[in-house]
């Protein structure tokens, strides 16, 4: 069990509650979180404050936030082993974000590719939060003296900024922060591609429904999407990202879903047609998703229990965060935190 005096190394990760997760998020991120629970103190957060950087419908946001927490647990995050919580229920995230914003330089934030992309996509709302998004992410990570952060390749730049901020702070004020190491999944199954446009990574924000397989899609929908996946006219089943991105993607997804390596996949499919590859990949994915779908339904059928778990998670996280906030106040010359926030 995770507690404040434990000496195990700490792993932290998070996702935004903006729409449901795809099998890309499952194979590329969440599946890598599960085994960490055995040998690390693990925290998995739903970052609803980050979601506010893009305009949200309040009801949708509330719903998506709970559903994402339920998806974590349905996929195998065990609240007995990990702290599962919602970012906005732990006020220290915002408190530390403010402090860290005074250690982040405008120039560094301007270089973030996610900021550049998002400010182009949301031209009408380039708010300051979109700009300081990585500072809040740094706060998420640094609050818990996190050692490792399992994330996708697209978050690498944010993680490097987190390290730079922590090192800068420590150089001025002493060794308060642990410098986190990224655990980037950057190969194979981590890179599930868009089924309609396999040049791109599969994204939950893709416009076409056929482009992405959601973790909660039913079995028929999954089958339909794979059947319509874009391939090529070469008629050979090979790993060749350059000339056969679609076929390579299906093979990698099959490998991820069955836990097989490339050789096994090639031996299994070498004499088959694309149709068979598509159907078998869909079946393999359904075999992974079916228990997740069932568990998800169970969790969602008991909202009181879900809320209880999340409240408990927030309390545990907040108690851990209080320790470092006390230290930070001390080294910065801020007065001690009174009462409820000073449980450290
Ligand atoms: N920015 C991450 C994403 O879009 C989500 C995130 C927020 C995160 N805070 C984090 C990931 C801390 C890892 C650690 O995927």
Boltz pocket constraint, residues with backbone or C-beta under 6 A from the ligand:
constraints:
  - pocket:
      binder: B
      contacts: [[A, 12], [A, 13], [A, 14], [A, 15], [A, 16], [A, 47], [A, 50], [A, 136], [A, 137], [A, 140], [A, 141], [A, 149], [A, 150], [A, 151], [A, 155], [A, 158]]
      max_distance: 6.0
